[in-house]
Amino acid sequence: MKKNRLLFIAIFAAAILSACNKSFLDTKPTNAVPDDQVFNSVDNASTALTGIWAYMFETYFTFAVPGIKSLDLTSDAMGSDVALTTSYGFRDSYTFIEMTDNTKNRVSAYWTILYKTIDNCNNFLSKIDQVPGDDAKRKLLKGQASALRGWCYLTLAEFYSFGVTTSATGKSVPIYTDPANPATPGKPRSSVTQVYQQAISDLTAALPLLADYQRDATQKFKIDANVANGLLARAYLYSNQPAKAIDPAVAARQGYSLMSGDDYNKGFNDVNNPEWIWGQPQTPNQNVAASTFNFLDVSTPVAYYKSFKADPWFQGYFDSTDVRFRLFQWSTTGPGALLYKKFRFRDPGAQVADVVLMRSAEMYLIEAESYARTANNAKAAEALNALRSVRSSHPYNGGGQVLDSILLERRKELWGEGFSLVDIIRTGGTVVRKPFKNFNGGDSIINVRQPDGSVIPVRGVGHRTLTLPDKSAFVPNSPYYLFAIPLSEIQNNPNLNN
């Protein structure tokens, strides 16, 4: 295969900039921008880089694939704690019959978004050093493009191969670091270790270039040193280098305090949240990414699908004092589903909500897990309890395995943010789903007290898919967990499996 045939890459900025007619991005949309105009100044290059970002988040493939953020919903739908109660949007992911089918639209969409972004970053990085203008701005843009490419490779490593502790040499995806052209041959799949290393290389290269960048508070979508450190911490932890993950995790959260309990209950919809390190702002005219709230928001009337309900067993992991416990509510209409009201539209009328990409809570959890995996249980408990105390949850007191408590805390804290399948794959874990039944095997009846004091009995509904498509039980390292490489790539890249 010639790589540009797979990616449907047009001349670099033409299609990208035309997709960026968005208010906060402050771009100059056009239908055709030659390279010599894109790279004739750092300001134009900056616009082009913002256009690459906009393509990832604002390209609407289908109602169920509104940009790259929908990948996070796919990850959680394939995990243990989301009980998908309708047929809308992510049903085939939830039942594990979609992401292993290389003919499916979602399979093609994620591959296309990630590799198109990589190729555009490759083109950008190949030219940015020669762009005239302020050297400090040029270095910043180079750092941001390098970090963005690193994030793409990190994402590919997470979903297209088992974890390095399962098979460090297992095949993952091809690595491209040069711009594609009609003569570019398709490359073979690299190992999962090599793909993680590419991500780490890109992120470590970006950090010194971002060191002096002071990001405007209104531009949290832009990559700065905090974001790059957070991504590097993920990459080190996921690639089984936990000792190296601690320092960047600590660095990433500097300046971003853990939110209050009241803020936690506001709907996870505002990029100005003090805990959000990285997020995608949305406006009434730019809200493709926000359409994911139609699935996640289960309580706002305007939300259309409301399909991401919580597994009822999941609620049992929370202390009753926990600020997150307040977000659970049983539905008394329709199926007796457990609503977890973590995500809600900020402006329901305009269907607007900002999209979270990285929080300081995740960095505390990376630090805690990294200490646990390096046998420093005291420091692991300290980092874990720093988070749990702010959530008004009982502190970890040394009972059981601290690593198990940390992994469970990740499920509780990061629900709906895209980490479920990631954690299952990287740790060699398994999906765990069980029916919500009483001790006699019958339906569980929940007595839901109303504001007027009356009680409504509800037949509790939990997971409806309890096995893999072949009717076998969920197991560690099931091939059903991995994303398929699209059929078009397999057909057009004869080198893929060399």
TISEBA-134288 format. One line per field, with one value per residue (C-alpha): residue in three letters; x, y, z. Coordinates in Angstrom, 1 decimal. Layout:
type <- ala ...
u <- X ...
v <- Y ...
w <- Z ...
This chain:
type <- met lys lys asn arg leu leu phe ile ala ile phe ala ala ala ile leu ser ala cys asn lys ser phe leu asp thr lys pro thr asn ala val pro asp asp gln val phe asn ser val asp asn ala ser thr ala leu thr gly ile trp ala tyr met phe glu thr tyr phe thr phe ala val pro gly ile lys ser leu asp leu thr ser asp ala met gly ser asp val ala leu thr thr ser tyr gly phe arg asp ser tyr thr phe ile glu met thr asp asn thr lys asn arg val ser ala tyr trp thr ile leu tyr lys thr ile asp asn cys asn asn phe leu ser lys ile asp gln val pro gly asp asp ala lys arg lys leu leu lys gly gln ala ser ala leu arg gly trp cys tyr leu thr leu ala glu phe tyr ser phe gly val thr thr ser ala thr gly lys ser val pro ile tyr thr asp pro ala asn pro ala thr pro gly lys pro arg ser ser val thr gln val tyr gln gln ala ile ser asp leu thr ala ala leu pro leu leu ala asp tyr gln arg asp ala thr gln lys phe lys ile asp ala asn val ala asn gly leu leu ala arg ala tyr leu tyr ser asn gln pro ala lys ala ile asp pro ala val ala ala arg gln gly tyr ser leu met ser gly asp asp tyr asn lys gly phe asn asp val asn asn pro glu trp ile trp gly gln pro gln thr pro asn gln asn val ala ala ser thr phe asn phe leu asp val ser thr pro val ala tyr tyr lys ser phe lys ala asp pro trp phe gln gly tyr phe asp ser thr asp val arg phe arg leu phe gln trp ser thr thr gly pro gly ala leu leu tyr lys lys phe arg phe arg asp pro gly ala gln val ala asp val val leu met arg ser ala glu met tyr leu ile glu ala glu ser tyr ala arg thr ala asn asn ala lys ala ala glu ala leu asn ala leu arg ser val arg ser ser his pro tyr asn gly gly gly gln val leu asp ser ile leu leu glu arg arg lys glu leu trp gly glu gly phe ser leu val asp ile ile arg thr gly gly thr val val arg lys pro phe lys asn phe asn gly gly asp ser ile ile asn val arg gln pro asp gly ser val ile pro val arg gly val gly his arg thr leu thr leu pro asp lys ser ala phe val pro asn ser pro tyr tyr leu phe ala ile pro leu ser glu ile gln asn asn pro asn leu asn asn
u <- 0.0 1.0 0.2 -1.6 -4.2 -5.1 -5.3 -7.0 -4.6 -5.1 -2.5 -1.7 -3.7 -6.4 -9.0 -7.8 -8.2 -11.5 -12.8 -11.9 -14.6 -14.9 -15.0 -12.5 -10.0 -9.7 -8.8 -9.1 -11.1 -10.3 -10.8 -7.3 -4.1 -0.9 2.1 4.0 1.2 0.8 4.5 5.4 5.1 4.8 1.3 0.0 1.7 0.0 -3.3 -2.6 -1.6 -4.9 -6.6 -5.1 -6.5 -9.9 -10.0 -9.6 -12.4 -14.8 -15.0 -18.4 -18.2 -21.6 -23.9 -22.0 -18.5 -18.4 -14.7 -11.9 -13.6 -16.1 -13.2 -13.4 -17.0 -16.1 -13.5 -16.0 -18.8 -16.5 -15.6 -17.1 -19.0 -21.2 -24.5 -25.6 -29.4 -30.4 -29.5 -28.2 -24.7 -22.4 -24.5 -22.2 -19.1 -20.8 -21.5 -18.0 -19.2 -18.0 -14.4 -13.1 -14.9 -12.6 -15.4 -17.2 -17.4 -16.1 -13.1 -12.2 -13.0 -10.6 -7.8 -8.3 -8.4 -5.3 -3.2 -4.4 -3.4 0.0 0.7 -0.3 2.0 4.8 4.4 4.3 7.4 9.3 8.8 8.5 12.2 12.4 9.4 10.4 9.4 9.9 12.1 10.3 6.9 8.4 9.8 6.5 4.6 7.2 6.7 3.0 3.0 5.5 3.3 0.2 1.8 3.0 -0.6 -1.8 0.8 0.0 -3.6 -2.8 -0.7 -3.5 -6.1 -4.4 -2.2 -2.1 -0.1 3.7 3.5 1.5 3.6 6.3 7.1 3.5 2.5 0.8 0.6 2.9 5.0 5.4 7.5 7.9 5.3 3.5 3.6 2.4 5.5 5.4 5.2 3.1 5.1 4.9 3.4 5.8 5.8 3.8 7.0 8.2 4.9 5.1 8.7 7.7 5.1 7.7 10.3 7.8 6.7 10.2 11.3 8.3 8.9 11.9 10.2 7.2 9.0 8.6 5.0 2.4 -0.9 -3.8 -6.5 -9.1 -7.1 -6.9 -7.1 -3.6 -0.8 1.6 4.3 1.7 -0.2 2.9 4.1 0.7 0.8 4.4 3.3 0.6 3.0 5.6 3.0 1.3 4.6 5.5 8.1 6.4 9.5 9.7 6.0 6.1 8.0 6.0 2.7 3.6 4.8 1.6 -0.7 1.2 -1.2 -4.3 -5.8 -8.3 -11.8 -14.3 -17.2 -19.6 -17.6 -17.6 -21.4 -21.7 -21.7 -18.2 -18.9 -16.7 -13.1 -12.6 -12.8 -9.6 -8.8 -8.9 -5.4 -6.5 -9.9 -11.8 -14.0 -17.3 -19.6 -23.1 -21.4 -18.7 -20.2 -19.5 -17.4 -20.1 -22.5 -21.0 -23.0 -26.1 -24.9 -23.3 -25.9 -28.6 -30.6 -31.0 -34.2 -32.6 -30.0 -31.1 -29.8 -29.1 -27.6 -24.5 -26.1 -24.1 -23.8 -25.8 -22.9 -20.6 -22.5 -21.5 -17.8 -18.5 -18.7 -22.0 -20.0 -18.3 -19.2 -19.4 -22.1 -24.5 -24.5 -26.3 -30.1 -32.4 -34.7 -38.4 -39.6 -38.9 -36.3 -35.1 -31.7 -29.1 -28.3 -24.9 -25.2 -21.6 -22.0 -24.6 -24.9 -23.7 -26.1 -28.9 -30.7 -27.6 -26.4 -23.1 -20.6 -16.8 -15.0 -12.4 -9.2 -6.9 -7.4 -5.1 -7.0 -5.6 -2.1 -2.5 -3.7 -0.7 1.6 -0.1 0.0 3.6 4.7 2.7 4.3 7.8 6.9 6.7 3.3 3.5 3.9 1.3 -1.2 -0.3 -1.1 -4.2 -5.5 -4.8 -7.5 -9.8 -9.8 -11.0 -13.7 -14.8 -14.1 -12.6 -8.8 -7.0 -5.8 -3.5 -6.1 -5.8 -3.5 -2.9 -2.5 -6.0 -7.4 -5.7 -7.1 -10.5 -10.2 -9.4 -12.6 -14.5 -12.8 -12.4 -15.8 -17.0 -13.6 -12.3 -10.0 -12.0 -10.8 -7.4 -6.8 -8.2 -5.8 -2.7 -2.9 -3.9 -7.2 -10.6 -14.1 -16.2 -20.0 -22.6 -26.4 -28.1 -30.2 -31.2 -29.9 -32.7 -31.7 -34.8 -35.0 -33.6 -36.3 -35.2 -37.4 -36.8 -37.9 -39.5 -39.2 -42.7 -41.8 -43.5 -41.7 -41.7 -40.5 -38.2 -37.1 -33.3 -31.7 -28.0 -25.7 -27.5 -24.4 -22.7 -20.5 -18.4 -20.0 -19.1 -20.9 -17.7 -16.9 -14.9 -11.2 -7.9 -6.3 -9.3 -8.9 -12.3 -10.8 -8.5 -9.5 -9.2 -7.1 -9.4 -9.9 -8.8 -5.4 -5.0 -5.8 -3.7 -0.6 1.1 3.9 1.6 2.3 5.9
v <- 0.0 3.6 5.2 8.2 5.9 4.6 8.0 9.8 12.6 15.8 18.5 19.2 22.3 22.4 20.1 20.8 24.6 24.3 22.3 25.1 27.7 27.8 30.8 30.0 28.5 31.9 30.4 31.7 29.0 28.3 25.6 25.5 26.7 25.7 24.7 27.9 29.9 27.8 27.8 31.3 32.6 31.3 32.8 30.8 27.7 28.2 28.4 25.2 23.3 24.5 23.2 19.7 19.8 20.9 18.0 15.5 16.8 18.5 16.0 14.3 10.8 9.6 10.5 7.9 9.0 12.8 13.1 11.5 12.0 9.3 6.8 7.4 6.3 3.2 2.3 2.7 0.9 -2.1 -2.1 -3.4 -0.4 1.0 -0.8 0.3 0.2 1.3 0.3 3.8 4.5 2.2 -1.0 -3.0 -1.8 -2.8 -6.3 -6.7 -7.3 -4.1 -3.2 -6.6 -6.3 -4.6 -3.5 -1.3 2.5 3.1 0.9 2.9 6.3 6.0 4.7 7.5 10.2 9.0 8.4 11.5 13.5 11.7 12.4 16.1 16.4 14.7 17.2 20.1 18.9 18.5 22.1 24.1 24.6 26.6 28.8 32.5 34.4 34.5 31.6 31.2 30.8 28.3 26.2 26.2 25.0 22.3 21.1 21.1 19.1 16.6 16.1 15.8 13.1 11.4 11.4 9.7 6.9 6.5 6.1 3.5 1.5 1.4 -0.1 -2.1 -4.4 -6.2 -4.6 -4.9 -7.1 -9.5 -9.4 -6.7 -7.9 -8.3 -6.6 -3.3 -0.7 0.8 3.8 6.7 9.8 11.3 12.9 10.6 11.0 8.9 6.7 6.1 2.3 0.9 -0.1 -3.3 -3.3 -2.4 -4.0 -2.5 -1.6 0.3 2.2 3.3 4.3 6.4 8.2 8.7 10.0 12.5 13.7 14.0 16.0 18.3 19.1 21.5 23.2 23.9 24.8 28.6 28.6 30.2 29.1 31.5 30.2 30.4 28.0 24.8 22.8 23.8 21.5 23.0 21.4 20.2 18.4 16.9 15.7 14.2 12.3 11.2 9.9 7.9 6.5 5.5 3.8 2.0 0.8 -0.7 1.9 3.1 4.6 7.0 8.0 9.5 12.8 13.8 12.9 15.3 18.0 17.7 18.5 21.6 24.5 22.3 21.6 18.8 20.1 20.5 18.2 20.9 21.3 17.5 17.6 20.4 18.1 17.8 20.3 23.3 23.7 26.3 23.6 24.1 20.4 20.2 20.3 19.8 20.1 21.0 24.1 24.0 26.8 26.8 27.0 24.5 21.6 18.4 17.0 18.0 15.7 12.8 14.2 12.9 9.5 10.3 12.8 10.5 13.1 16.3 16.1 17.5 14.7 12.5 8.9 8.8 5.3 5.2 4.0 2.6 -1.0 -1.2 -3.2 -0.2 2.0 -0.5 0.5 4.0 5.1 6.7 9.8 10.1 13.2 10.9 8.8 11.7 11.3 8.0 7.9 5.1 5.9 5.4 5.6 3.0 0.3 0.6 1.8 3.3 6.8 8.1 11.9 12.7 14.4 17.0 19.6 23.0 24.8 22.3 24.7 25.0 21.4 22.8 21.2 21.3 18.0 16.9 15.3 15.3 16.1 16.3 13.4 11.1 12.3 11.4 8.0 7.5 8.5 6.1 3.2 3.9 3.8 0.6 -1.1 -0.1 -1.6 1.7 1.1 3.9 6.5 4.8 5.1 8.7 9.6 7.6 9.1 12.6 12.0 10.0 12.6 15.4 13.1 12.5 8.8 6.7 6.6 3.5 2.0 -0.8 -3.5 -5.7 -4.9 -1.2 -1.8 -3.3 -0.3 2.1 0.3 0.3 4.0 4.6 3.0 5.1 8.4 8.2 6.6 8.0 9.5 6.7 4.7 1.4 -0.7 0.9 -0.3 -3.7 -4.2 -2.7 -4.6 -7.9 -7.7 -8.8 -7.3 -8.3 -8.2 -10.0 -9.9 -7.6 -10.3 -10.9 -13.8 -16.1 -15.3 -13.1 -9.5 -7.0 -4.6 -1.2 1.0 4.5 7.2 10.3 13.9 13.7 10.7 8.1 5.0 3.6 0.0 -0.3 -3.5 -2.9 -3.5 -3.9 -5.5 -7.1 -8.5 -11.0 -13.0 -12.5 -12.9 -16.5 -17.0 -17.7 -16.0 -12.8 -13.6 -11.7 -10.8 -11.7 -10.9 -9.3 -6.4 -5.2 -2.8 -4.2 -2.7 -1.6 -3.9 -1.1 -1.0 -4.8 -4.9 -1.9 -2.4 -5.7 -5.0 -4.8 -8.2 -8.6
w <- 0.0 -0.5 2.8 1.3 -0.2 3.3 4.9 2.2 2.8 0.8 0.5 4.1 5.2 2.6 4.1 7.6 7.6 5.8 8.8 11.3 11.0 14.8 17.1 19.8 17.4 15.6 12.3 8.7 6.9 3.3 0.7 -0.6 1.2 -0.5 1.7 0.7 2.3 5.4 6.1 5.2 8.7 12.3 12.5 9.5 10.8 14.2 12.4 10.6 13.8 15.4 12.3 12.8 16.4 15.2 12.6 15.4 17.5 15.1 12.3 12.3 10.9 12.1 15.0 17.0 15.9 16.5 16.4 18.5 21.8 20.9 21.2 25.0 25.0 23.0 25.7 28.5 26.7 26.4 30.1 33.3 34.8 32.0 31.6 28.1 28.3 24.8 21.3 20.4 19.3 21.2 21.4 19.1 21.1 24.4 23.0 21.5 18.0 16.5 17.1 16.0 12.7 10.3 8.0 10.5 10.2 13.7 13.1 10.0 11.6 14.5 12.4 9.9 12.5 14.2 11.2 9.3 12.4 12.5 8.8 9.2 12.2 10.2 7.5 10.0 11.8 8.5 7.7 10.9 11.4 8.1 8.8 9.2 12.3 16.0 17.1 20.5 18.7 16.2 19.0 20.8 17.6 17.1 20.7 20.4 17.1 18.5 21.6 19.5 17.4 20.6 22.0 18.8 19.1 22.7 21.8 19.1 21.5 24.1 21.8 19.1 21.1 24.4 27.2 27.4 30.4 28.4 25.2 24.9 21.4 20.3 17.0 17.3 14.5 11.9 12.8 10.4 11.2 7.7 5.5 3.1 -0.7 -3.6 -3.4 0.3 0.9 3.8 6.8 8.8 12.3 15.0 18.4 21.2 23.0 19.9 19.6 23.2 22.7 19.8 21.9 24.7 22.3 20.9 24.3 25.8 22.7 23.2 26.9 26.5 23.7 25.8 29.0 28.7 27.3 29.5 28.2 28.3 30.7 27.9 25.7 27.7 24.4 23.6 24.7 27.3 29.5 32.0 29.3 27.8 31.3 31.9 28.6 29.4 32.8 31.1 28.5 31.1 33.3 30.4 29.0 32.4 33.4 36.6 38.2 35.3 35.5 39.0 38.3 35.2 36.9 39.8 37.3 35.3 38.2 39.4 39.4 39.2 42.6 43.1 42.8 45.6 46.1 44.9 41.7 41.2 41.1 38.5 35.6 34.3 31.6 32.2 31.0 33.7 36.4 38.5 38.2 34.4 33.0 29.4 27.8 24.6 24.9 23.1 21.9 20.4 17.0 17.7 19.6 17.7 20.5 23.0 21.2 23.2 26.1 24.4 25.5 28.8 30.1 31.5 33.4 31.3 29.3 26.1 26.0 23.2 23.9 27.7 27.1 29.4 32.7 35.5 36.5 39.8 41.4 40.7 43.2 45.9 45.6 46.9 50.6 51.4 52.5 49.1 47.1 44.0 45.7 45.4 41.7 41.7 41.2 40.2 37.3 38.1 34.5 31.8 32.7 36.2 35.3 37.7 36.5 37.3 36.8 36.4 33.0 32.2 29.5 30.7 28.4 27.6 25.2 23.0 23.8 24.9 27.3 27.4 27.0 29.6 28.4 31.5 35.2 38.2 39.8 37.1 37.9 41.6 40.5 38.2 41.0 43.4 41.0 40.0 43.7 44.2 41.2 42.5 46.0 47.8 49.4 51.9 49.1 47.1 49.9 50.5 46.9 46.9 50.1 48.9 46.3 48.5 51.3 48.9 47.7 51.3 50.9 53.7 53.5 52.5 55.8 54.7 54.3 51.2 48.3 47.7 44.0 43.8 45.7 43.3 40.2 41.7 42.5 38.8 37.9 40.4 39.6 35.9 34.9 31.6 30.7 28.5 30.7 31.2 28.3 28.4 32.0 31.2 28.2 29.7 33.0 31.4 33.2 32.3 31.8 34.8 34.4 36.4 36.4 38.9 40.7 44.3 46.4 45.0 41.4 40.8 39.8 42.4 43.6 44.6 46.7 45.5 48.0 46.4 47.7 49.1 51.2 49.0 47.8 44.3 43.8 40.8 39.1 38.9 35.5 35.0 32.4 29.5 27.8 30.1 27.7 24.6 21.2 21.0 24.3 26.2 29.5 29.7 30.2 30.4 27.0 24.9 21.3 21.5 23.5 20.7 18.0 14.5 11.7 8.9 6.0 3.6 5.3 5.2 1.5 0.5 2.7 1.7 4.3 7.2 8.7 7.5
